Each structure stands twice: as C-alpha cells, then as structure tokens.
Amino acid sequence: MAFPTMSFDERYRAIDARDIRFDGQFVTAVHTTGIYCRPSCPARTPKRENVSFYPTSAAAHEAGFRACKRCLPEAAPGSPAWDLRGDVAARAMRLIADGVVEREGVSGLSARLGYSSRHLTRLLTTQLGAGPLALARAHRAHNARMLLVGTDLPISDIAFSAGFASVRQCNDTIREVFGLTPTELRARRHPANAIGVPALGEIDLLLPHREPMDAAGIFAWMNARAIPGVETSTATSFARNLRMAGGPAWFEVRQDETGRLRLRARVAHLSDLAPLVSTARRIFDLDADPVAVDSALSAHPLLAPLVARVPGIRVPGAADPHEMLIRAMVGQQITVAAARTALTALAEALGEAAASPAADDGPGLLFPTMAAIAEHGAEVLRGPAARIRAITGAAAALADGSLTLTVGDDRVAQREVLLARSGIGPWTADYVRMRVLGDPDVFLPGDVAVRAGAAAAGIPSDPAPLTAWAEQIAPWRSYFTAHLWRAAPVRTSQRKADS
C-alpha cells in the first residue's frame, strides 16, 4: 500500500501494530520527543495527537525531527511508491538514488526531468515535504549509515562513497540526522552484520528487503540469461561486471546460509558505491511490497494457487538501461537460449576486458559499449538484415545521445520513443519499461510464455481476451506476468514473444 493511498487512521494502526511491512513507506514524527521512527519501531506507541506522518525521512528532517536511535528508520528498505508511482516525484527519487545529484547537481536532475531547478524544488517540496537537495542529503545519510554498520571502511572513505563532498560534511550530517557521531553509529551495529574481513578494496553488505522473497526464482531467472564472461550465476548467487560513472565495477548478490541477501562489490571509484547498491537493489526488486502484491493477486481465485506456490515473486530489473534495450532487441522472436548464445558471441567479440576491481574471482568481460555495437555489431550478429540494422541503429542512437534511456524516464514517453524506432514493437518497448523503470503494471499479452502460463492457470490465453482479463489486476500486472512466466510449461517458457 503506497503512502498517498493511506489515511491517518490506517497509518496509525500500522505503527500501533508495529507492522514491519510499512517500514520504508512512511515515517512517524513524534512531536513530544522531536524524533521520527519507522512504523515497526519497538518504542511505546505515541498518542495520536502527538504524531505526524511524512512520506520521506528527508521531509521529517526538514520539519525539524531527528532519526530514532533505536529503530534507525534509514535502515529500512526503500519505498515501493517510487516504482508504483510514475509521476515526476517518483522519477526524481529514482534518479537521486542513482546518484544524479552527486554527479550533475540539482540543475542536472532538473534538466533530465524537463523542469527548471526552482520549479522542481517547489514541486518536490509540495509532494514530498523536501526539495531535491534535502532528498539527496537524506540519501547520502542513508548510504553513510549503511556503510558504517555494514563495513569496516574508514570513515573518510565512507564519506566520499556516500556522496559527501568532505569528511566534515559527512560527520556534521550524521550528527544532525542521527544524533550520533559516525564512530558512535558504527559501535551500535548488530553482531549479525559481521562477516569477517573481506578482500582488499571489497565491501560486503546486507541487503534489507521485505518478506516473503522468492530468491530462488530470481536467481534462476538470472542463471538462464547470464552471459558467460560478463555474468556468473548459481542457484544462490549472481555476479557481474558493469560500467559505472567512475569506471568498471563488479558485484555479487548471494543468499547466505541464513537466507539473507548480501552484496559483495568492488568499484574503481568510491563515488560509484552508493549507485551500485541502488542498481543491485533494483535488479532484485528489493524495495517491492510483496504482501501488498500477493494480497491483491490472491484475491482472484485463478491466481491464488500461483501466489501460494510462489509467494514474494519479484520482477527482475536491469543493470544498465542501454544494455537492456540491446538484450531485448537481440532476444526478440527467439528462445532464451538462442538469445544467450547471440549475446555471448557479441560480448566475446566486442566486450572489453574487465580490469580491476573484478580481480580473479569475478567475470572477465564488460558488455560492449553502444559505440562498439553500432560500429561492429553487424559483423557479429546473425539473423535478418533488418533486425541487425535495427539493433545497430539503436546502439548508435544511444551512443550519440539522440536516444536516451534512463531509470528516471517518463513511462509513456519512453514507450512512445521506443515504438517510433524501426524494429521495436510493443513487446520490446514494454519489456524494457518493465525491466528498466521497474514499472509494476506492465503486461505482455504477446509473449508466448505468458500465454502458455495463462492457459496452464485456466485464464484466457489469446492476446485480446487475456489483455482484457488482466485489466482487473492493475496496478500489479508486471507481477502477474512474472507468475504466468513461472506457470508456463518448461519448454514453452523458454520461448520469446512476437514483437
């Protein structure tokens, strides 16, 4: 349940029940103490007349409240509202998490969203209670807290990893937000977070998320599509190289013996660490609200057995928007295995060797640049000439900036821009929107596996009646799609869609 749909009474009932499901979706500010908490805070429930609710911790901080030392609201999973909502505020939050303010400033964020800095500040303050600078500052504080309690990095390294311009700025912000020095905050970390000493230059963090979590399903998805040399995957882990703003990076998400998810990562530049964590969370859909999704889908008798079989299903995200478009276009109208073969050949021929930080235990290639695919893709790709031209043309447009594709795109505009290009049909445009934006309400009625899964579940499987039937599932049709993929017979589930 997203913040804007909840009444004061619903939010108050959530904090009275200490309902962990709502952690990260709003914070509770207590006027008598001057602090704000996550909904599940174990402290005594304050009186109704003494509380206010804020959609973000930045808003609570701007209103003069300090983070609770007991529940540390910054440690909660992110809000699913930023995927559920497609408005400017949600797009801004996704871009802030991706480090745009640190790299490009508020003016860069505003330009990406098509607003002046003044208007964007006014809009975000009205909707979220804080402007872009305050929201970015809160995100830095969250990142610093995460690294302080989850790693043994020196505080000076943490300051720059979290996006602060100086160690002093980091120290001042942490004291202001948490009422603790960085050293005091680190001393409060839970013993369960200890992981021993990681390799030189490596971090190892817990990835908080809401339960239930279908980790086995998303690892299996990654394993079926992993490009050898670029990615490695097992039943309980996924690792890959990728390019970040400061250089090559490597990360691994794994499930430990207790069932928790952990992130191990190396970056070439400390400023890339926080955006890398956000990327990993997006790939594994860790800010989703599985209880809300499962409850909505289970309300339909034909879907209830699917949800009971796979509670907490996740919709996989994308490591890189540009790469995702090329992978989707290569995979049109062919099997998953055939797409993997074609992409492997592309990576081996045009990918760059991954230097440190991947070291010896990570995959050895970076996915080809868009410029390399534009220039040499036709020499490697196989298939109809028109499809190859479409792929290399899209890569060229991404390389020269005439086509933009980011996690902060407007959903409708992104789809229209992609559909306007030769060789991109509804399946590809919608699949990219699902994976890149994390849009929870995408449906793929032309997908062969989706239709097969629908037939197996007793749902109309022809595209038109299936589309009509799926309308009742909004705004969770991406998760409906994921369930139908899982329900499809094994052979059929390896088939792609008509684009």
Secondary structure as a PSIPRED ss2 file (coil, helix, strand):
# PSIPRED VFORMAT (PSIPRED V4.0)

   1 M C   1.000  0.000  0.000
   2 A C   1.000  0.000  0.000
   3 F H   0.000  1.000  0.000
   4 P H   0.000  1.000  0.000
   5 T H   0.000  1.000  0.000
   6 M C   1.000  0.000  0.000
   7 S C   1.000  0.000  0.000
   8 F H   0.000  1.000  0.000
   9 D H   0.000  1.000  0.000
  10 E H   0.000  1.000  0.000
  11 R H   0.000  1.000  0.000
  12 Y H   0.000  1.000  0.000
  13 R H   0.000  1.000  0.000
  14 A H   0.000  1.000  0.000
  15 I H   0.000  1.000  0.000
  16 D H   0.000  1.000  0.000
  17 A C   1.000  0.000  0.000
  18 R C   1.000  0.000  0.000
  19 D C   1.000  0.000  0.000
  20 I H   0.000  1.000  0.000
  21 R H   0.000  1.000  0.000
  22 F H   0.000  1.000  0.000
  23 D E   0.000  0.000  1.000
  24 G C   1.000  0.000  0.000
  25 Q C   1.000  0.000  0.000
  26 F E   0.000  0.000  1.000
  27 V E   0.000  0.000  1.000
  28 T E   0.000  0.000  1.000
  29 A E   0.000  0.000  1.000
  30 V E   0.000  0.000  1.000
  31 H C   1.000  0.000  0.000
  32 T C   1.000  0.000  0.000
  33 T C   1.000  0.000  0.000
  34 G C   1.000  0.000  0.000
  35 I E   0.000  0.000  1.000
  36 Y E   0.000  0.000  1.000
  37 C E   0.000  0.000  1.000
  38 R C   1.000  0.000  0.000
  39 P C   1.000  0.000  0.000
  40 S C   1.000  0.000  0.000
  41 C C   1.000  0.000  0.000
  42 P C   1.000  0.000  0.000
  43 A C   1.000  0.000  0.000
  44 R C   1.000  0.000  0.000
  45 T C   1.000  0.000  0.000
  46 P C   1.000  0.000  0.000
  47 K C   1.000  0.000  0.000
  48 R H   0.000  1.000  0.000
  49 E H   0.000  1.000  0.000
  50 N H   0.000  1.000  0.000
  51 V E   0.000  0.000  1.000
  52 S E   0.000  0.000  1.000
  53 F E   0.000  0.000  1.000
  54 Y E   0.000  0.000  1.000
  55 P C   1.000  0.000  0.000
  56 T C   1.000  0.000  0.000
  57 S H   0.000  1.000  0.000
  58 A H   0.000  1.000  0.000
  59 A H   0.000  1.000  0.000
  60 A H   0.000  1.000  0.000
  61 H H   0.000  1.000  0.000
  62 E H   0.000  1.000  0.000
  63 A C   1.000  0.000  0.000
  64 G C   1.000  0.000  0.000
  65 F C   1.000  0.000  0.000
  66 R E   0.000  0.000  1.000
  67 A E   0.000  0.000  1.000
  68 C C   1.000  0.000  0.000
  69 K C   1.000  0.000  0.000
  70 R C   1.000  0.000  0.000
  71 C C   1.000  0.000  0.000
  72 L C   1.000  0.000  0.000
  73 P H   0.000  1.000  0.000
  74 E H   0.000  1.000  0.000
  75 A H   0.000  1.000  0.000
  76 A C   1.000  0.000  0.000
  77 P C   1.000  0.000  0.000
  78 G C   1.000  0.000  0.000
  79 S C   1.000  0.000  0.000
  80 P C   1.000  0.000  0.000
  81 A H   0.000  1.000  0.000
  82 W H   0.000  1.000  0.000
  83 D H   0.000  1.000  0.000
  84 L H   0.000  1.000  0.000
  85 R C   1.000  0.000  0.000
  86 G C   1.000  0.000  0.000
  87 D C   1.000  0.000  0.000
  88 V H   0.000  1.000  0.000
  89 A H   0.000  1.000  0.000
  90 A H   0.000  1.000  0.000
  91 R H   0.000  1.000  0.000
  92 A H   0.000  1.000  0.000
  93 M H   0.000  1.000  0.000
  94 R H   0.000  1.000  0.000
  95 L H   0.000  1.000  0.000
  96 I H   0.000  1.000  0.000
  97 A H   0.000  1.000  0.000
  98 D C   1.000  0.000  0.000
  99 G C   1.000  0.000  0.000
 100 V H   0.000  1.000  0.000
 101 V H   0.000  1.000  0.000
 102 E H   0.000  1.000  0.000
 103 R H   0.000  1.000  0.000
 104 E H   0.000  1.000  0.000
 105 G H   0.000  1.000  0.000
 106 V H   0.000  1.000  0.000
 107 S H   0.000  1.000  0.000
 108 G H   0.000  1.000  0.000
 109 L H   0.000  1.000  0.000
 110 S H   0.000  1.000  0.000
 111 A H   0.000  1.000  0.000
 112 R H   0.000  1.000  0.000
 113 L H   0.000  1.000  0.000
 114 G C   1.000  0.000  0.000
 115 Y C   1.000  0.000  0.000
 116 S C   1.000  0.000  0.000
 117 S H   0.000  1.000  0.000
 118 R H   0.000  1.000  0.000
 119 H H   0.000  1.000  0.000
 120 L H   0.000  1.000  0.000
 121 T H   0.000  1.000  0.000
 122 R H   0.000  1.000  0.000
 123 L H   0.000  1.000  0.000
 124 L H   0.000  1.000  0.000
 125 T H   0.000  1.000  0.000
 126 T H   0.000  1.000  0.000
 127 Q H   0.000  1.000  0.000
 128 L H   0.000  1.000  0.000
 129 G C   1.000  0.000  0.000
 130 A C   1.000  0.000  0.000
 131 G C   1.000  0.000  0.000
 132 P H   0.000  1.000  0.000
 133 L H   0.000  1.000  0.000
 134 A H   0.000  1.000  0.000
 135 L H   0.000  1.000  0.000
 136 A H   0.000  1.000  0.000
 137 R H   0.000  1.000  0.000
 138 A H   0.000  1.000  0.000
 139 H H   0.000  1.000  0.000
 140 R H   0.000  1.000  0.000
 141 A H   0.000  1.000  0.000
 142 H H   0.000  1.000  0.000
 143 N H   0.000  1.000  0.000
 144 A H   0.000  1.000  0.000
 145 R H   0.000  1.000  0.000
 146 M H   0.000  1.000  0.000
 147 L H   0.000  1.000  0.000
 148 L H   0.000  1.000  0.000
 149 V H   0.000  1.000  0.000
 150 G H   0.000  1.000  0.000
 151 T C   1.000  0.000  0.000
 152 D C   1.000  0.000  0.000
 153 L C   1.000  0.000  0.000
 154 P C   1.000  0.000  0.000
 155 I H   0.000  1.000  0.000
 156 S H   0.000  1.000  0.000
 157 D H   0.000  1.000  0.000
 158 I H   0.000  1.000  0.000
 159 A H   0.000  1.000  0.000
 160 F H   0.000  1.000  0.000
 161 S H   0.000  1.000  0.000
 162 A C   1.000  0.000  0.000
 163 G C   1.000  0.000  0.000
 164 F C   1.000  0.000  0.000
 165 A C   1.000  0.000  0.000
 166 S C   1.000  0.000  0.000
 167 V H   0.000  1.000  0.000
 168 R H   0.000  1.000  0.000
 169 Q H   0.000  1.000  0.000
 170 C H   0.000  1.000  0.000
 171 N H   0.000  1.000  0.000
 172 D H   0.000  1.000  0.000
 173 T H   0.000  1.000  0.000
 174 I H   0.000  1.000  0.000
 175 R H   0.000  1.000  0.000
 176 E H   0.000  1.000  0.000
 177 V H   0.000  1.000  0.000
 178 F H   0.000  1.000  0.000
 179 G C   1.000  0.000  0.000
 180 L C   1.000  0.000  0.000
 181 T C   1.000  0.000  0.000
 182 P H   0.000  1.000  0.000
 183 T H   0.000  1.000  0.000
 184 E H   0.000  1.000  0.000
 185 L H   0.000  1.000  0.000
 186 R H   0.000  1.000  0.000
 187 A H   0.000  1.000  0.000
 188 R C   1.000  0.000  0.000
 189 R C   1.000  0.000  0.000
 190 H C   1.000  0.000  0.000
 191 P H   0.000  1.000  0.000
 192 A H   0.000  1.000  0.000
 193 N H   0.000  1.000  0.000
 194 A C   1.000  0.000  0.000
 195 I C   1.000  0.000  0.000
 196 G C   1.000  0.000  0.000
 197 V C   1.000  0.000  0.000
 198 P C   1.000  0.000  0.000
 199 A C   1.000  0.000  0.000
 200 L C   1.000  0.000  0.000
 201 G C   1.000  0.000  0.000
 202 E C   1.000  0.000  0.000
 203 I E   0.000  0.000  1.000
 204 D E   0.000  0.000  1.000
 205 L E   0.000  0.000  1.000
 206 L E   0.000  0.000  1.000
 207 L C   1.000  0.000  0.000
 208 P C   1.000  0.000  0.000
 209 H C   1.000  0.000  0.000
 210 R C   1.000  0.000  0.000
 211 E C   1.000  0.000  0.000
 212 P C   1.000  0.000  0.000
 213 M C   1.000  0.000  0.000
 214 D C   1.000  0.000  0.000
 215 A H   0.000  1.000  0.000
 216 A H   0.000  1.000  0.000
 217 G H   0.000  1.000  0.000
 218 I H   0.000  1.000  0.000
 219 F H   0.000  1.000  0.000
 220 A H   0.000  1.000  0.000
 221 W H   0.000  1.000  0.000
 222 M H   0.000  1.000  0.000
 223 N H   0.000  1.000  0.000
 224 A H   0.000  1.000  0.000
 225 R H   0.000  1.000  0.000
 226 A C   1.000  0.000  0.000
 227 I C   1.000  0.000  0.000
 228 P C   1.000  0.000  0.000
 229 G C   1.000  0.000  0.000
 230 V C   1.000  0.000  0.000
 231 E E   0.000  0.000  1.000
 232 T E   0.000  0.000  1.000
 233 S E   0.000  0.000  1.000
 234 T E   0.000  0.000  1.000
 235 A C   1.000  0.000  0.000
 236 T C   1.000  0.000  0.000
 237 S E   0.000  0.000  1.000
 238 F E   0.000  0.000  1.000
 239 A E   0.000  0.000  1.000
 240 R E   0.000  0.000  1.000
 241 N E   0.000  0.000  1.000
 242 L E   0.000  0.000  1.000
 243 R E   0.000  0.000  1.000
 244 M E   0.000  0.000  1.000
 245 A C   1.000  0.000  0.000
 246 G C   1.000  0.000  0.000
 247 G E   0.000  0.000  1.000
 248 P E   0.000  0.000  1.000
 249 A E   0.000  0.000  1.000
 250 W E   0.000  0.000  1.000
 251 F E   0.000  0.000  1.000
 252 E E   0.000  0.000  1.000
 253 V E   0.000  0.000  1.000
 254 R E   0.000  0.000  1.000
 255 Q E   0.000  0.000  1.000
 256 D C   1.000  0.000  0.000
 257 E C   1.000  0.000  0.000
 258 T C   1.000  0.000  0.000
 259 G C   1.000  0.000  0.000
 260 R C   1.000  0.000  0.000
 261 L E   0.000  0.000  1.000
 262 R E   0.000  0.000  1.000
 263 L E   0.000  0.000  1.000
 264 R E   0.000  0.000  1.000
 265 A E   0.000  0.000  1.000
 266 R E   0.000  0.000  1.000
 267 V E   0.000  0.000  1.000
 268 A C   1.000  0.000  0.000
 269 H C   1.000  0.000  0.000
 270 L H   0.000  1.000  0.000
 271 S H   0.000  1.000  0.000
 272 D H   0.000  1.000  0.000
 273 L H   0.000  1.000  0.000
 274 A H   0.000  1.000  0.000
 275 P H   0.000  1.000  0.000
 276 L H   0.000  1.000  0.000
 277 V H   0.000  1.000  0.000
 278 S H   0.000  1.000  0.000
 279 T H   0.000  1.000  0.000
 280 A H   0.000  1.000  0.000
 281 R H   0.000  1.000  0.000
 282 R H   0.000  1.000  0.000
 283 I H   0.000  1.000  0.000
 284 F C   1.000  0.000  0.000
 285 D C   1.000  0.000  0.000
 286 L C   1.000  0.000  0.000
 287 D C   1.000  0.000  0.000
 288 A C   1.000  0.000  0.000
 289 D C   1.000  0.000  0.000
 290 P H   0.000  1.000  0.000
 291 V H   0.000  1.000  0.000
 292 A H   0.000  1.000  0.000
 293 V H   0.000  1.000  0.000
 294 D H   0.000  1.000  0.000
 295 S H   0.000  1.000  0.000
 296 A H   0.000  1.000  0.000
 297 L H   0.000  1.000  0.000
 298 S H   0.000  1.000  0.000
 299 A C   1.000  0.000  0.000
 300 H C   1.000  0.000  0.000
 301 P C   1.000  0.000  0.000
 302 L C   1.000  0.000  0.000
 303 L C   1.000  0.000  0.000
 304 A H   0.000  1.000  0.000
 305 P H   0.000  1.000  0.000
 306 L H   0.000  1.000  0.000
 307 V H   0.000  1.000  0.000
 308 A H   0.000  1.000  0.000
 309 R H   0.000  1.000  0.000
 310 V C   1.000  0.000  0.000
 311 P C   1.000  0.000  0.000
 312 G C   1.000  0.000  0.000
 313 I C   1.000  0.000  0.000
 314 R C   1.000  0.000  0.000
 315 V C   1.000  0.000  0.000
 316 P C   1.000  0.000  0.000
 317 G C   1.000  0.000  0.000
 318 A C   1.000  0.000  0.000
 319 A C   1.000  0.000  0.000
 320 D C   1.000  0.000  0.000
 321 P H   0.000  1.000  0.000
 322 H H   0.000  1.000  0.000
 323 E H   0.000  1.000  0.000
 324 M H   0.000  1.000  0.000
 325 L H   0.000  1.000  0.000
 326 I H   0.000  1.000  0.000
 327 R H   0.000  1.000  0.000
 328 A H   0.000  1.000  0.000
 329 M H   0.000  1.000  0.000
 330 V H   0.000  1.000  0.000
 331 G C   1.000  0.000  0.000
 332 Q C   1.000  0.000  0.000
 333 Q C   1.000  0.000  0.000
 334 I C   1.000  0.000  0.000
 335 T C   1.000  0.000  0.000
 336 V H   0.000  1.000  0.000
 337 A H   0.000  1.000  0.000
 338 A H   0.000  1.000  0.000
 339 A H   0.000  1.000  0.000
 340 R H   0.000  1.000  0.000
 341 T H   0.000  1.000  0.000
 342 A H   0.000  1.000  0.000
 343 L H   0.000  1.000  0.000
 344 T H   0.000  1.000  0.000
 345 A H   0.000  1.000  0.000
 346 L H   0.000  1.000  0.000
 347 A H   0.000  1.000  0.000
 348 E H   0.000  1.000  0.000
 349 A H   0.000  1.000  0.000
 350 L H   0.000  1.000  0.000
 351 G C   1.000  0.000  0.000
 352 E E   0.000  0.000  1.000
 353 A E   0.000  0.000  1.000
 354 A C   1.000  0.000  0.000
 355 A C   1.000  0.000  0.000
 356 S C   1.000  0.000  0.000
 357 P C   1.000  0.000  0.000
 358 A C   1.000  0.000  0.000
 359 A C   1.000  0.000  0.000
 360 D C   1.000  0.000  0.000
 361 D C   1.000  0.000  0.000
 362 G C   1.000  0.000  0.000
 363 P C   1.000  0.000  0.000
 364 G C   1.000  0.000  0.000
 365 L E   0.000  0.000  1.000
 366 L E   0.000  0.000  1.000
 367 F C   1.000  0.000  0.000
 368 P C   1.000  0.000  0.000
 369 T C   1.000  0.000  0.000
 370 M H   0.000  1.000  0.000
 371 A H   0.000  1.000  0.000
 372 A H   0.000  1.000  0.000
 373 I H   0.000  1.000  0.000
 374 A H   0.000  1.000  0.000
 375 E H   0.000  1.000  0.000
 376 H H   0.000  1.000  0.000
 377 G H   0.000  1.000  0.000
 378 A H   0.000  1.000  0.000
 379 E H   0.000  1.000  0.000
 380 V H   0.000  1.000  0.000
 381 L C   1.000  0.000  0.000
 382 R C   1.000  0.000  0.000
 383 G C   1.000  0.000  0.000
 384 P C   1.000  0.000  0.000
 385 A H   0.000  1.000  0.000
 386 A H   0.000  1.000  0.000
 387 R H   0.000  1.000  0.000
 388 I H   0.000  1.000  0.000
 389 R H   0.000  1.000  0.000
 390 A H   0.000  1.000  0.000
 391 I H   0.000  1.000  0.000
 392 T H   0.000  1.000  0.000
 393 G H   0.000  1.000  0.000
 394 A H   0.000  1.000  0.000
 395 A H   0.000  1.000  0.000
 396 A H   0.000  1.000  0.000
 397 A H   0.000  1.000  0.000
 398 L H   0.000  1.000  0.000
 399 A H   0.000  1.000  0.000
 400 D H   0.000  1.000  0.000
 401 G C   1.000  0.000  0.000
 402 S C   1.000  0.000  0.000
 403 L C   1.000  0.000  0.000
 404 T C   1.000  0.000  0.000
 405 L C   1.000  0.000  0.000
 406 T C   1.000  0.000  0.000
 407 V C   1.000  0.000  0.000
 408 G C   1.000  0.000  0.000
 409 D C   1.000  0.000  0.000
 410 D C   1.000  0.000  0.000
 411 R H   0.000  1.000  0.000
 412 V H   0.000  1.000  0.000
 413 A H   0.000  1.000  0.000
 414 Q H   0.000  1.000  0.000
 415 R H   0.000  1.000  0.000
 416 E H   0.000  1.000  0.000
 417 V H   0.000  1.000  0.000
 418 L H   0.000  1.000  0.000
 419 L H   0.000  1.000  0.000
 420 A C   1.000  0.000  0.000
 421 R C   1.000  0.000  0.000
 422 S C   1.000  0.000  0.000
 423 G C   1.000  0.000  0.000
 424 I C   1.000  0.000  0.000
 425 G C   1.000  0.000  0.000
 426 P H   0.000  1.000  0.000
 427 W H   0.000  1.000  0.000
 428 T H   0.000  1.000  0.000
 429 A H   0.000  1.000  0.000
 430 D H   0.000  1.000  0.000
 431 Y H   0.000  1.000  0.000
 432 V H   0.000  1.000  0.000
 433 R H   0.000  1.000  0.000
 434 M H   0.000  1.000  0.000
 435 R H   0.000  1.000  0.000
 436 V H   0.000  1.000  0.000
 437 L H   0.000  1.000  0.000
 438 G C   1.000  0.000  0.000
 439 D C   1.000  0.000  0.000
 440 P C   1.000  0.000  0.000
 441 D C   1.000  0.000  0.000
 442 V C   1.000  0.000  0.000
 443 F C   1.000  0.000  0.000
 444 L C   1.000  0.000  0.000
 445 P C   1.000  0.000  0.000
 446 G C   1.000  0.000  0.000
 447 D C   1.000  0.000  0.000
 448 V H   0.000  1.000  0.000
 449 A H   0.000  1.000  0.000
 450 V H   0.000  1.000  0.000
 451 R H   0.000  1.000  0.000
 452 A H   0.000  1.000  0.000
 453 G H   0.000  1.000  0.000
 454 A H   0.000  1.000  0.000
 455 A H   0.000  1.000  0.000
 456 A H   0.000  1.000  0.000
 457 A H   0.000  1.000  0.000
 458 G C   1.000  0.000  0.000
 459 I C   1.000  0.000  0.000
 460 P C   1.000  0.000  0.000
 461 S C   1.000  0.000  0.000
 462 D C   1.000  0.000  0.000
 463 P H   0.000  1.000  0.000
 464 A H   0.000  1.000  0.000
 465 P H   0.000  1.000  0.000
 466 L H   0.000  1.000  0.000
 467 T H   0.000  1.000  0.000
 468 A H   0.000  1.000  0.000
 469 W H   0.000  1.000  0.000
 470 A H   0.000  1.000  0.000
 471 E H   0.000  1.000  0.000
 472 Q H   0.000  1.000  0.000
 473 I H   0.000  1.000  0.000
 474 A C   1.000  0.000  0.000
 475 P C   1.000  0.000  0.000
 476 W C   1.000  0.000  0.000
 477 R H   0.000  1.000  0.000
 478 S H   0.000  1.000  0.000
 479 Y H   0.000  1.000  0.000
 480 F H   0.000  1.000  0.000
 481 T H   0.000  1.000  0.000
 482 A H   0.000  1.000  0.000
 483 H H   0.000  1.000  0.000
 484 L H   0.000  1.000  0.000
 485 W H   0.000  1.000  0.000
 486 R H   0.000  1.000  0.000
 487 A H   0.000  1.000  0.000
 488 A C   1.000  0.000  0.000
 489 P C   1.000  0.000  0.000
 490 V H   0.000  1.000  0.000
 491 R H   0.000  1.000  0.000
 492 T H   0.000  1.000  0.000
 493 S H   0.000  1.000  0.000
 494 Q C   1.000  0.000  0.000
 495 R C   1.000  0.000  0.000
 496 K C   1.000  0.000  0.000
 497 A C   1.000  0.000  0.000
 498 D C   1.000  0.000  0.000
 499 S C   1.000  0.000  0.000
